Amino acid sequence: MHSTTKPVSPDQIVNQALDKQRIVITGTRGTLPLSALLIHVLKYYDRPVDYVISVPAHGISQPTSLSNAPIIIIEAQADQMIKYNHHVGLITNILWNSTKEFPNEEDFVKQYDSFADNTPKGGILLYCENDPLALLTGSKARADVNGVGYAIHPHTSESGKHFLTSGKDRIPVALFGSQNFQNISGAKELLKRLGITYEMFYKAIPTFG
């Protein structure tokens, strides 16, 4: 396994991930904790996984890990997300702020449309239904692409502690806030496509902090 603190270019990542299932997490916010949650749950079940995230967080000591794992999770911003040729894409939200790369909102949103349209036949595109632009982009019909919407996970709080609710069950979590509860649903739905059942997910998530 190769881990590094040095920036790795999209071309380098793609070259080293040609034979991997490439999962790209993108959006304006929430991408790091969602990516870290995916990595955590897969590692909890000893599933080999490579990753590229923006900064070390949530118990992950290095931002890049490349090995012979069959899956790679990539946290990507709007100006780079298309370069990774994803098999599975997830859009957390689309919130425009004027930048040098994207001085107007229309061009910014078009980047996400292009990302979604770049999902290959047989690929999966997940999107947060609580975000209007992510919903608009993700829910467009695309031939032979499995579009999966997700929404904020039911939850409750008691005495300063936070719980997911699933039927009569309450699952303790260290996360709180609407963005994190949306991320939890997104991770749960994506991991289901990787063979992690809801029951397995709920067993692992209390250990994520």
N, CA and C atoms as a LAMMPS dump frame, in Angstrom:
ITEM: TIMESTEP
0
ITEM: NUMBER OF ATOMS
627
ITEM: BOX BOUNDS ff ff ff
-5.0000000000000000e+02 5.0000000000000000e+02
-5.0000000000000000e+02 5.0000000000000000e+02
-5.0000000000000000e+02 5.0000000000000000e+02
ITEM: ATOMS id mol type element x y z
1 1 1 N 0.847 -1.195 0
2 1 2 C 0 0 0
3 1 3 C 0.879 1.241 0
4 2 1 N 0.497 2.226 -0.803
5 2 2 C 1.238 3.479 -0.891
6 2 3 C 0.373 4.606 -0.341
7 3 1 N 0.851 5.266 0.704
8 3 2 C 0.151 6.414 1.273
9 3 3 C 1.054 7.629 1.156
10 4 1 N 0.442 8.78 0.933
11 4 2 C 1.259 9.978 0.763
12 4 3 C 0.519 11.213 1.231
13 5 1 N 1.304 12.21 1.663
14 5 2 C 0.738 13.5 2.029
15 5 3 C 0.856 14.479 0.867
16 6 1 N 1.582 14.091 -0.191
17 6 2 C 1.787 14.971 -1.333
18 6 3 C 0.557 14.931 -2.241
19 7 1 N 0.213 16.073 -2.865
20 7 2 C -0.912 16.098 -3.806
21 7 3 C -0.673 15.134 -4.964
22 8 1 N -1.723 14.452 -5.372
23 8 2 C -1.65 13.53 -6.495
24 8 3 C -2.607 14.04 -7.561
25 9 1 N -2.138 14.161 -8.793
26 9 2 C -2.961 14.723 -9.852
27 9 3 C -4.037 13.734 -10.28
28 10 1 N -5.148 14.23 -10.843
29 10 2 C -6.188 13.324 -11.349
30 10 3 C -5.646 12.32 -12.361
31 11 1 N -4.738 12.751 -13.242
32 11 2 C -4.169 11.831 -14.239
33 11 3 C -3.405 10.696 -13.566
34 12 1 N -2.643 11.021 -12.517
35 12 2 C -1.907 9.986 -11.788
36 12 3 C -2.866 9.004 -11.128
37 13 1 N -3.922 9.542 -10.547
38 13 2 C -4.894 8.684 -9.871
39 13 3 C -5.57 7.757 -10.864
40 14 1 N -6.028 8.308 -11.986
41 14 2 C -6.712 7.492 -12.994
42 14 3 C -5.768 6.42 -13.534
43 15 1 N -4.528 6.772 -13.772
44 15 2 C -3.564 5.792 -14.287
45 15 3 C -3.358 4.634 -13.316
46 16 1 N -3.426 4.925 -12.031
47 16 2 C -3.239 3.879 -11.034
48 16 3 C -4.555 3.188 -10.659
49 17 1 N -5.646 3.67 -11.217
50 17 2 C -6.958 3.112 -10.844
51 17 3 C -7.735 2.619 -12.057
52 18 1 N -7.033 2.287 -13.122
53 18 2 C -7.711 1.853 -14.343
54 18 3 C -8.534 0.596 -14.116
55 19 1 N -8.046 -0.297 -13.27
56 19 2 C -8.725 -1.573 -13.041
57 19 3 C -9.601 -1.56 -11.79
58 20 1 N -9.767 -0.392 -11.188
59 20 2 C -10.563 -0.288 -9.967
60 20 3 C -11.969 0.237 -10.277
61 21 1 N -12.903 -0.056 -9.4
62 21 2 C -14.198 0.611 -9.45
63 21 3 C -14.014 2 -8.853
64 22 1 N -14.235 3.02 -9.667
65 22 2 C -13.979 4.398 -9.239
66 22 3 C -15.269 5.05 -8.743
67 23 1 N -15.243 5.445 -7.486
68 23 2 C -16.39 6.073 -6.835
69 23 3 C -16.013 7.516 -6.533
70 24 1 N -16.723 8.456 -7.121
71 24 2 C -16.398 9.87 -6.959
72 24 3 C -17.487 10.56 -6.149
73 25 1 N -17.067 11.193 -5.063
74 25 2 C -17.963 11.95 -4.192
75 25 3 C -17.717 13.429 -4.45
76 26 1 N -18.752 14.149 -4.851
77 26 2 C -18.57 15.548 -5.182
78 26 3 C -19.739 16.376 -4.67
79 27 1 N -19.546 17.682 -4.676
80 27 2 C -20.553 18.597 -4.162
81 27 3 C -19.851 19.789 -3.54
82 28 1 N -20.633 20.731 -3.075
83 28 2 C -20.057 21.957 -2.532
84 28 3 C -19.637 21.808 -1.081
85 29 1 N -20.303 20.953 -0.339
86 29 2 C -19.93 20.732 1.053
87 29 3 C -20.359 19.32 1.462
88 30 1 N -19.746 18.852 2.535
89 30 2 C -20.099 17.532 3.06
90 30 3 C -19.39 16.375 2.411
91 31 1 N -18.518 16.655 1.434
92 31 2 C -17.883 15.555 0.706
93 31 3 C -16.842 14.807 1.533
94 32 1 N -16.12 15.524 2.39
95 32 2 C -15.081 14.871 3.191
96 32 3 C -15.669 13.911 4.215
97 33 1 N -16.613 14.334 5.068
98 33 2 C -17.165 13.37 6.022
99 33 3 C -17.883 12.202 5.35
100 34 1 N -18.53 12.452 4.217
101 34 2 C -19.205 11.345 3.537
102 34 3 C -18.181 10.348 3.006
103 35 1 N -17.122 10.859 2.393
104 35 2 C -16.063 9.967 1.891
105 35 3 C -15.428 9.184 3.033
106 36 1 N -15.152 9.878 4.137
107 36 2 C -14.54 9.217 5.294
108 36 3 C -15.459 8.149 5.873
109 37 1 N -16.756 8.407 5.86
110 37 2 C -17.714 7.422 6.37
111 37 3 C -17.711 6.167 5.5
112 38 1 N -17.69 6.35 4.2
113 38 2 C -17.612 5.199 3.295
114 38 3 C -16.366 4.366 3.578
115 39 1 N -15.232 5.042 3.681
116 39 2 C -13.963 4.354 3.934
117 39 3 C -14.017 3.611 5.263
118 40 1 N -14.561 4.265 6.285
119 40 2 C -14.633 3.67 7.619
120 40 3 C -15.452 2.38 7.609
121 41 1 N -16.623 2.424 7
122 41 2 C -17.493 1.244 7.009
123 41 3 C -16.866 0.102 6.22
124 42 1 N -16.276 0.392 5.085
125 42 2 C -15.631 -0.663 4.307
126 42 3 C -14.478 -1.283 5.095
127 43 1 N -13.694 -0.444 5.757
128 43 2 C -12.594 -0.976 6.57
129 43 3 C -13.113 -1.759 7.771
130 44 1 N -14.231 -1.332 8.318
131 44 2 C -14.838 -2.043 9.454
132 44 3 C -15.093 -3.496 9.082
133 45 1 N -15.466 -3.711 7.834
134 45 2 C -15.736 -5.073 7.366
135 45 3 C -14.563 -5.649 6.563
136 46 1 N -13.386 -5.088 6.758
137 46 2 C -12.157 -5.583 6.132
138 46 3 C -12.255 -5.659 4.614
139 47 1 N -12.973 -4.708 4.037
140 47 2 C -13.049 -4.63 2.579
141 47 3 C -11.901 -3.735 2.092
142 48 1 N -11.025 -4.253 1.261
143 48 2 C -9.913 -3.427 0.764
144 48 3 C -10.436 -2.22 -0.013
145 49 1 N -9.92 -1.052 0.277
146 49 2 C -10.371 0.163 -0.397
147 49 3 C -9.225 1.171 -0.471
148 50 1 N -9.065 1.765 -1.626
149 50 2 C -8.148 2.883 -1.791
150 50 3 C -8.949 4.174 -1.731
151 51 1 N -8.25 5.285 -1.557
152 51 2 C -8.988 6.542 -1.45
153 51 3 C -8.082 7.733 -1.725
154 52 1 N -8.731 8.826 -2.113
155 52 2 C -8.085 10.128 -2.241
156 52 3 C -9.059 11.148 -1.663
157 53 1 N -8.678 11.767 -0.537
158 53 2 C -9.523 12.771 0.091
159 53 3 C -8.728 14.072 0.248
160 54 1 N -9.424 15.154 0.554
161 54 2 C -8.789 16.471 0.56
162 54 3 C -7.796 16.646 1.703
163 55 1 N -8.171 16.193 2.899
164 55 2 C -7.288 16.316 4.07
165 55 3 C -7.538 15.124 4.994
166 56 1 N -6.553 14.745 5.815
167 56 2 C -6.792 13.684 6.793
168 56 3 C -7.905 14.084 7.75
169 57 1 N -8.799 13.151 8.048
170 57 2 C -9.933 13.457 8.938
171 57 3 C -10.587 12.16 9.379
172 58 1 N -11.308 12.238 10.496
173 58 2 C -12.119 11.119 10.994
174 58 3 C -11.293 9.833 11.12
175 59 1 N -10.099 9.958 11.663
176 59 2 C -9.264 8.786 11.897
177 59 3 C -8.434 8.344 10.71
178 60 1 N -8.553 9.037 9.597
179 60 2 C -7.742 8.713 8.417
180 60 3 C -6.477 9.571 8.47
181 61 1 N -5.319 8.939 8.528
182 61 2 C -4.075 9.665 8.809
183 61 3 C -3.427 10.28 7.575
184 62 1 N -3.697 9.713 6.397
185 62 2 C -3.108 10.232 5.165
186 62 3 C -4.226 10.5 4.157
187 63 1 N -4.096 11.54 3.332
188 63 2 C -5.173 11.848 2.391
189 63 3 C -5.241 10.929 1.179
190 64 1 N -4.169 10.19 0.926
191 64 2 C -4.139 9.318 -0.251
192 64 3 C -3.635 7.934 0.125
193 65 1 N -4.342 6.921 -0.336
194 65 2 C -3.914 5.544 -0.141
195 65 3 C -4.163 4.781 -1.433
196 66 1 N -3.086 4.259 -2.025
197 66 2 C -3.183 3.519 -3.28
198 66 3 C -2.524 2.158 -3.109
199 67 1 N -3.268 1.119 -3.455
200 67 2 C -2.763 -0.248 -3.337
201 67 3 C -3.373 -1.067 -4.471
202 68 1 N -3.556 -2.346 -4.243
203 68 2 C -4.209 -3.181 -5.251
204 68 3 C -5.679 -3.423 -4.909
205 69 1 N -6.262 -2.578 -4.063
206 69 2 C -7.676 -2.716 -3.703
207 69 3 C -8.555 -2.562 -4.944
208 70 1 N -9.692 -3.26 -4.993
209 70 2 C -10.536 -3.211 -6.196
210 70 3 C -11.404 -1.965 -6.291
211 71 1 N -11.463 -1.183 -5.219
212 71 2 C -12.328 0.003 -5.164
213 71 3 C -11.484 1.207 -4.782
214 72 1 N -11.788 2.357 -5.362
215 72 2 C -11.176 3.606 -4.92
216 72 3 C -12.264 4.658 -4.731
217 73 1 N -12.212 5.351 -3.606
218 73 2 C -13.138 6.439 -3.294
219 73 3 C -12.378 7.752 -3.459
220 74 1 N -12.929 8.636 -4.264
221 74 2 C -12.257 9.886 -4.592
222 74 3 C -13.164 11.055 -4.22
223 75 1 N -12.681 11.918 -3.343
224 75 2 C -13.381 13.169 -3.054
225 75 3 C -12.908 14.194 -4.076
226 76 1 N -13.826 14.756 -4.858
227 76 2 C -13.431 15.626 -5.964
228 76 3 C -14.259 16.902 -5.986
229 77 1 N -13.609 17.989 -6.334
230 77 2 C -14.29 19.267 -6.482
231 77 3 C -14.768 19.443 -7.928
232 78 1 N -15.567 20.491 -8.135
233 78 2 C -16.246 20.674 -9.417
234 78 3 C -15.287 20.776 -10.596
235 79 1 N -14.104 21.346 -10.393
236 79 2 C -13.193 21.55 -11.51
237 79 3 C -12.409 20.299 -11.893
238 80 1 N -12.544 19.222 -11.097
239 80 2 C -11.777 18.007 -11.386
240 80 3 C -12.62 16.745 -11.457
241 81 1 N -13.863 16.789 -11.032
242 81 2 C -14.641 15.563 -10.834
243 81 3 C -14.816 14.731 -12.109
244 82 1 N -14.916 15.388 -13.263
245 82 2 C -15.149 14.652 -14.505
246 82 3 C -13.916 13.856 -14.919
247 83 1 N -12.738 14.3 -14.505
248 83 2 C -11.488 13.699 -14.958
249 83 3 C -11.312 12.257 -14.492
250 84 1 N -12.06 11.845 -13.469
251 84 2 C -11.826 10.527 -12.883
252 84 3 C -12.599 9.407 -13.573
253 85 1 N -13.48 9.749 -14.527
254 85 2 C -14.232 8.72 -15.262
255 85 3 C -14.879 7.723 -14.305
256 86 1 N -15.749 8.235 -13.462
257 86 2 C -16.352 7.436 -12.397
258 86 3 C -17.258 6.327 -12.929
259 87 1 N -17.37 5.285 -12.124
260 87 2 C -18.397 4.256 -12.316
261 87 3 C -19.6 4.545 -11.427
262 88 1 N -19.311 5.065 -10.237
263 88 2 C -20.346 5.47 -9.285
264 88 3 C -20.074 6.917 -8.899
265 89 1 N -21.076 7.761 -9.036
266 89 2 C -20.94 9.156 -8.647
267 89 3 C -21.975 9.536 -7.611
268 90 1 N -21.605 10.445 -6.722
269 90 2 C -22.545 10.931 -5.713
270 90 3 C -22.407 12.446 -5.603
271 91 1 N -23.538 13.151 -5.723
272 91 2 C -23.576 14.606 -5.602
273 91 3 C -24.276 14.964 -4.292
274 92 1 N -23.525 15.583 -3.373
275 92 2 C -24.113 15.946 -2.079
276 92 3 C -25.003 17.179 -2.195
277 93 1 N -24.546 18.177 -2.919
278 93 2 C -25.293 19.425 -3.079
279 93 3 C -24.587 20.271 -4.128
280 94 1 N -25.277 21.303 -4.589
281 94 2 C -24.699 22.21 -5.585
282 94 3 C -25.008 23.638 -5.139
283 95 1 N -24.027 24.275 -4.535
284 95 2 C -24.191 25.628 -4.009
285 95 3 C -23.106 26.504 -4.61
286 96 1 N -23.489 27.453 -5.444
287 96 2 C -22.515 28.248 -6.178
288 96 3 C -22.048 29.449 -5.377
289 97 1 N -20.728 29.658 -5.394
290 97 2 C -20.109 30.904 -4.965
291 97 3 C -19.162 31.335 -6.075
292 98 1 N -19.152 32.605 -6.408
293 98 2 C -18.331 33.084 -7.508
294 98 3 C -16.851 32.822 -7.238
295 99 1 N -16.197 32.161 -8.175
296 99 2 C -14.766 31.885 -8.088
297 99 3 C -14.13 32.191 -9.438
298 100 1 N -12.803 32.149 -9.477
299 100 2 C -12.087 32.384 -10.733
300 100 3 C -12.474 31.34 -11.768
301 101 1 N -12.612 30.072 -11.339
302 101 2 C -12.953 28.991 -12.265
303 101 3 C -14.405 29.083 -12.714
304 102 1 N -15.289 29.508 -11.797
305 102 2 C -16.718 29.544 -12.101
306 102 3 C -17.308 30.888 -11.671
307 103 1 N -17.143 31.911 -12.52
308 103 2 C -17.633 33.239 -12.152
309 103 3 C -19.145 33.387 -12.209
310 104 1 N -19.837 32.436 -12.867
311 104 2 C -21.3 32.51 -12.882
312 104 3 C -21.917 31.155 -12.57
313 105 1 N -23.12 31.205 -12.05
314 105 2 C -23.786 29.994 -11.557
315 105 3 C -24.096 29.005 -12.669
316 106 1 N -24.463 29.499 -13.83
317 106 2 C -24.843 28.605 -14.93
318 106 3 C -23.701 27.661 -15.297
319 107 1 N -22.496 28.213 -15.43
320 107 2 C -21.347 27.375 -15.785
321 107 3 C -21.033 26.376 -14.678
322 108 1 N -21.227 26.796 -13.43
323 108 2 C -20.971 25.919 -12.295
324 108 3 C -21.925 24.723 -12.318
325 109 1 N -23.202 24.994 -12.508
326 109 2 C -24.198 23.921 -12.537
327 109 3 C -23.971 23.007 -13.738
328 110 1 N -23.544 23.578 -14.864
329 110 2 C -23.274 22.764 -16.052
330 110 3 C -22.189 21.736 -15.793
331 111 1 N -21.24 22.062 -14.916
332 111 2 C -20.195 21.094 -14.573
333 111 3 C -20.797 19.838 -13.952
334 112 1 N -21.777 20.034 -13.081
335 112 2 C -22.418 18.892 -12.435
336 112 3 C -23.299 18.117 -13.411
337 113 1 N -23.943 18.844 -14.331
338 113 2 C -24.696 18.152 -15.381
339 113 3 C -23.766 17.276 -16.214
340 114 1 N -22.606 17.816 -16.553
341 114 2 C -21.636 17.049 -17.34
342 114 3 C -21.142 15.836 -16.565
343 115 1 N -20.9 16.032 -15.273
344 115 2 C -20.478 14.914 -14.423
345 115 3 C -21.537 13.814 -14.423
346 116 1 N -22.787 14.212 -14.229
347 116 2 C -23.874 13.226 -14.208
348 116 3 C -24.015 12.542 -15.559
349 117 1 N -23.923 13.334 -16.638
350 117 2 C -24.04 12.757 -17.979
351 117 3 C -22.886 11.821 -18.297
352 118 1 N -21.76 11.995 -17.619
353 118 2 C -20.58 11.169 -17.855
354 118 3 C -20.655 9.819 -17.142
355 119 1 N -21.701 9.599 -16.367
356 119 2 C -21.889 8.3 -15.727
357 119 3 C -22.078 7.247 -16.817
358 120 1 N -21.308 6.18 -16.806
359 120 2 C -21.372 5.214 -17.914
360 120 3 C -22.618 4.343 -17.861
361 121 1 N -22.902 3.687 -18.954
362 121 2 C -24.004 2.726 -18.974
363 121 3 C -23.74 1.645 -17.932
364 122 1 N -24.748 1.352 -17.144
365 122 2 C -24.577 0.401 -16.057
366 122 3 C -24.026 1.036 -14.802
367 123 1 N -23.702 2.333 -14.861
368 123 2 C -23.177 3.035 -13.703
369 123 3 C -24.274 3.517 -12.773
370 124 1 N -23.863 4.111 -11.662
371 124 2 C -24.796 4.559 -10.633
372 124 3 C -24.53 6.026 -10.328
373 125 1 N -25.603 6.802 -10.237
374 125 2 C -25.509 8.206 -9.855
375 125 3 C -26.432 8.449 -8.668
376 126 1 N -25.836 8.798 -7.529
377 126 2 C -26.61 9.11 -6.34
378 126 3 C -26.63 10.623 -6.145
379 127 1 N -27.722 11.124 -5.588
380 127 2 C -27.869 12.571 -5.407
381 127 3 C -28.801 12.852 -4.237
382 128 1 N -28.53 13.969 -3.558
383 128 2 C -29.324 14.325 -2.388
384 128 3 C -30.599 15.044 -2.827
385 129 1 N -31.737 14.462 -2.491
386 129 2 C -33.022 15.027 -2.874
387 129 3 C -33.375 16.273 -2.061
388 130 1 N -32.678 16.51 -0.944
389 130 2 C -32.951 17.698 -0.129
390 130 3 C -32.334 18.96 -0.722
391 131 1 N -31.447 18.8 -1.678
392 131 2 C -30.81 19.948 -2.312
393 131 3 C -31.456 20.174 -3.674
394 132 1 N -32.057 21.338 -3.924
395 132 2 C -32.813 21.549 -5.165
396 132 3 C -32.003 21.331 -6.442
397 133 1 N -30.775 21.858 -6.5
398 133 2 C -29.985 21.721 -7.723
399 133 3 C -29.447 20.301 -7.895
400 134 1 N -29.07 19.655 -6.791
401 134 2 C -28.629 18.258 -6.883
402 134 3 C -29.783 17.37 -7.352
403 135 1 N -30.981 17.643 -6.854
404 135 2 C -32.168 16.893 -7.269
405 135 3 C -32.451 17.11 -8.749
406 136 1 N -32.386 18.365 -9.19
407 136 2 C -32.659 18.685 -10.592
408 136 3 C -31.654 18.002 -11.507
409 137 1 N -30.397 18.043 -11.118
410 137 2 C -29.348 17.437 -11.936
411 137 3 C -29.407 15.917 -11.897
412 138 1 N -29.541 15.369 -10.708
413 138 2 C -29.462 13.921 -10.556
414 138 3 C -30.665 13.171 -11.084
415 139 1 N -31.826 13.79 -11.058
416 139 2 C -33.059 13.081 -11.425
417 139 3 C -33.355 13.087 -12.916
418 140 1 N -32.513 13.749 -13.718
419 140 2 C -32.723 13.722 -15.166
420 140 3 C -32.558 12.301 -15.695
421 141 1 N -33.39 11.945 -16.652
422 141 2 C -33.342 10.594 -17.219
423 141 3 C -32.062 10.414 -18.023
424 142 1 N -31.354 9.331 -17.753
425 142 2 C -30.132 9.004 -18.488
426 142 3 C -30.166 7.519 -18.825
427 143 1 N -29.946 7.201 -20.092
428 143 2 C -30.087 5.832 -20.563
429 143 3 C -29.137 4.892 -19.834
430 144 1 N -29.707 3.827 -19.286
431 144 2 C -28.93 2.748 -18.661
432 144 3 C -28.082 3.202 -17.484
433 145 1 N -28.48 4.31 -16.842
434 145 2 C -27.825 4.764 -15.614
435 145 3 C -28.802 4.605 -14.464
436 146 1 N -28.337 4.024 -13.384
437 146 2 C -29.182 3.814 -12.216
438 146 3 C -29.119 5.053 -11.334
439 147 1 N -30.138 5.904 -11.406
440 147 2 C -30.202 7.093 -10.575
441 147 3 C -30.819 6.772 -9.222
442 148 1 N -30.158 7.185 -8.159
443 148 2 C -30.607 6.863 -6.799
444 148 3 C -30.668 8.147 -5.975
445 149 1 N -31.866 8.592 -5.64
446 149 2 C -32.013 9.741 -4.768
447 149 3 C -31.996 9.323 -3.303
448 150 1 N -31.507 10.183 -2.455
449 150 2 C -31.543 9.929 -1.018
450 150 3 C -31.886 11.222 -0.292
451 151 1 N -32.418 11.073 0.903
452 151 2 C -32.838 12.241 1.686
453 151 3 C -32.334 12.103 3.113
454 152 1 N -32.502 13.153 3.873
455 152 2 C -32.008 13.181 5.25
456 152 3 C -32.532 11.975 6.034
457 153 1 N -31.637 11.339 6.789
458 153 2 C -32.01 10.135 7.531
459 153 3 C -32.86 10.514 8.741
460 154 1 N -33.937 9.787 9.01
461 154 2 C -34.703 10.038 10.237
462 154 3 C -33.795 9.94 11.46
463 155 1 N -33.981 10.845 12.391
464 155 2 C -33.092 10.892 13.547
465 155 3 C -33.802 11.561 14.724
466 156 1 N -33.191 11.427 15.86
467 156 2 C -33.71 12.06 17.059
468 156 3 C -32.552 12.359 17.996
469 157 1 N -32.786 13.213 18.954
470 157 2 C -31.772 13.543 19.962
471 157 3 C -32.387 13.461 21.341
472 158 1 N -31.561 13.085 22.314
473 158 2 C -32.042 12.968 23.685
474 158 3 C -30.87 13.183 24.629
475 159 1 N -31.011 14.126 25.527
476 159 2 C -29.978 14.421 26.524
477 159 3 C -28.617 14.68 25.89
478 160 1 N -28.63 15.39 24.764
479 160 2 C -27.39 15.732 24.1
480 160 3 C -26.783 14.622 23.274
481 161 1 N -27.466 13.482 23.182
482 161 2 C -26.989 12.367 22.367
483 161 3 C -27.862 12.249 21.12
484 162 1 N -27.264 11.752 20.052
485 162 2 C -27.945 11.731 18.761
486 162 3 C -28.099 10.294 18.27
487 163 1 N -29.245 10.032 17.638
488 163 2 C -29.574 8.684 17.21
489 163 3 C -30.189 8.709 15.806
490 164 1 N -29.841 7.71 14.996
491 164 2 C -30.609 7.419 13.801
492 164 3 C -31.823 6.617 14.216
493 165 1 N -32.93 6.796 13.536
494 165 2 C -34.104 5.978 13.815
495 165 3 C -34.417 5.14 12.578
496 166 1 N -34.658 3.863 12.801
497 166 2 C -35.008 2.933 11.734
498 166 3 C -36.065 1.983 12.285
499 167 1 N -37.32 2.238 11.928
500 167 2 C -38.397 1.481 12.559
501 167 3 C -38.409 1.789 14.046
502 168 1 N -38.353 0.762 14.859
503 168 2 C -38.327 0.942 16.307
504 168 3 C -36.909 1.055 16.859
505 169 1 N -35.92 0.898 16
506 169 2 C -34.528 0.915 16.444
507 169 3 C -33.984 2.333 16.505
508 170 1 N -33.09 2.561 17.461
509 170 2 C -32.349 3.817 17.563
510 170 3 C -30.871 3.46 17.575
511 171 1 N -30.146 4.056 16.642
512 171 2 C -28.729 3.738 16.479
513 171 3 C -27.914 4.961 16.876
514 172 1 N -27.076 4.866 17.916
515 172 2 C -26.302 6.031 18.356
516 172 3 C -25.247 6.428 17.33
517 173 1 N -25.091 7.734 17.13
518 173 2 C -24.085 8.242 16.205
519 173 3 C -23.377 9.435 16.829
520 174 1 N -22.137 9.643 16.423
521 174 2 C -21.366 10.784 16.917
522 174 3 C -21.618 12.029 16.08
523 175 1 N -22.278 11.863 14.939
524 175 2 C -22.542 12.982 14.031
525 175 3 C -23.877 13.638 14.356
526 176 1 N -24.01 14.891 13.975
527 176 2 C -25.292 15.565 14.094
528 176 3 C -25.339 16.712 13.1
529 177 1 N -26.52 17.254 12.876
530 177 2 C -26.693 18.323 11.896
531 177 3 C -27.26 17.784 10.596
532 178 1 N -28.047 18.613 9.913
533 178 2 C -28.762 18.151 8.725
534 178 3 C -27.823 17.64 7.641
535 179 1 N -26.687 18.313 7.421
536 179 2 C -25.763 17.856 6.387
537 179 3 C -25.247 16.454 6.687
538 180 1 N -24.903 16.202 7.942
539 180 2 C -24.394 14.88 8.303
540 180 3 C -25.471 13.808 8.197
541 181 1 N -26.702 14.131 8.546
542 181 2 C -27.764 13.131 8.43
543 181 3 C -28.112 12.862 6.965
544 182 1 N -27.905 13.84 6.098
545 182 2 C -28.021 13.586 4.662
546 182 3 C -26.876 12.692 4.204
547 183 1 N -25.665 13.008 4.658
548 183 2 C -24.502 12.202 4.286
549 183 3 C -24.664 10.744 4.696
550 184 1 N -25.233 10.531 5.862
551 184 2 C -25.439 9.169 6.348
552 184 3 C -26.334 8.385 5.393
553 185 1 N -27.406 9.027 4.927
554 185 2 C -28.289 8.353 3.966
555 185 3 C -27.567 8.07 2.662
556 186 1 N -26.781 9.052 2.192
557 186 2 C -26.039 8.849 0.956
558 186 3 C -25.054 7.697 1.065
559 187 1 N -24.327 7.651 2.176
560 187 2 C -23.373 6.559 2.395
561 187 3 C -24.082 5.218 2.486
562 188 1 N -25.203 5.196 3.187
563 188 2 C -25.967 3.945 3.354
564 188 3 C -26.414 3.399 2
565 189 1 N -26.922 4.293 1.125
566 189 2 C -27.397 3.85 -0.179
567 189 3 C -26.246 3.44 -1.091
568 190 1 N -25.154 4.159 -1.037
569 190 2 C -24.019 3.796 -1.879
570 190 3 C -23.424 2.46 -1.434
571 191 1 N -23.249 2.307 -0.138
572 191 2 C -22.652 1.072 0.375
573 191 3 C -23.526 -0.151 0.098
574 192 1 N -24.834 0.061 0.036
575 192 2 C -25.73 -1.043 -0.321
576 192 3 C -25.346 -1.605 -1.683
577 193 1 N -24.941 -0.727 -2.595
578 193 2 C -24.532 -1.164 -3.932
579 193 3 C -23.18 -1.854 -3.92
580 194 1 N -22.476 -1.788 -2.788
581 194 2 C -21.182 -2.468 -2.652
582 194 3 C -21.294 -3.704 -1.765
583 195 1 N -22.518 -4.107 -1.475
584 195 2 C -22.728 -5.325 -0.699
585 195 3 C -22.796 -5.139 0.799
586 196 1 N -22.855 -3.885 1.257
587 196 2 C -23.019 -3.609 2.689
588 196 3 C -24.509 -3.401 2.955
589 197 1 N -25.138 -4.335 3.62
590 197 2 C -26.566 -4.231 3.877
591 197 3 C -26.855 -3.113 4.88
592 198 1 N -28.129 -2.711 4.961
593 198 2 C -28.498 -1.696 5.937
594 198 3 C -28.158 -2.16 7.354
595 199 1 N -28.404 -3.428 7.632
596 199 2 C -28.107 -3.966 8.963
597 199 3 C -26.61 -3.852 9.267
598 200 1 N -25.789 -4.174 8.294
599 200 2 C -24.338 -4.053 8.47
600 200 3 C -23.939 -2.599 8.672
601 201 1 N -24.551 -1.706 7.913
602 201 2 C -24.247 -0.281 8.023
603 201 3 C -24.562 0.23 9.421
604 202 1 N -25.738 -0.12 9.929
605 202 2 C -26.142 0.361 11.249
606 202 3 C -25.268 -0.219 12.36
607 203 1 N -24.68 -1.372 12.122
608 203 2 C -23.77 -1.942 13.11
609 203 3 C -22.444 -1.182 13.13
610 204 1 N -22.007 -0.709 11.957
611 204 2 C -20.694 -0.063 11.854
612 204 3 C -20.721 1.411 12.232
613 205 1 N -21.807 2.101 11.948
614 205 2 C -21.767 3.558 12.042
615 205 3 C -21.571 4.106 13.471
616 206 1 N -21.99 3.419 14.54
617 206 2 C -21.701 3.973 15.86
618 206 3 C -20.207 4.103 16.173
619 207 1 N -19.366 3.394 15.423
620 207 2 C -17.921 3.442 15.664
621 207 3 C -17.247 4.563 14.872
622 208 1 N -18.026 5.314 14.096
623 208 2 C -17.469 6.412 13.309
624 208 3 C -17.571 7.717 14.082
625 209 1 N -16.449 8.443 14.198
626 209 2 C -16.484 9.672 14.949
627 209 3 C -15.748 10.801 14.267
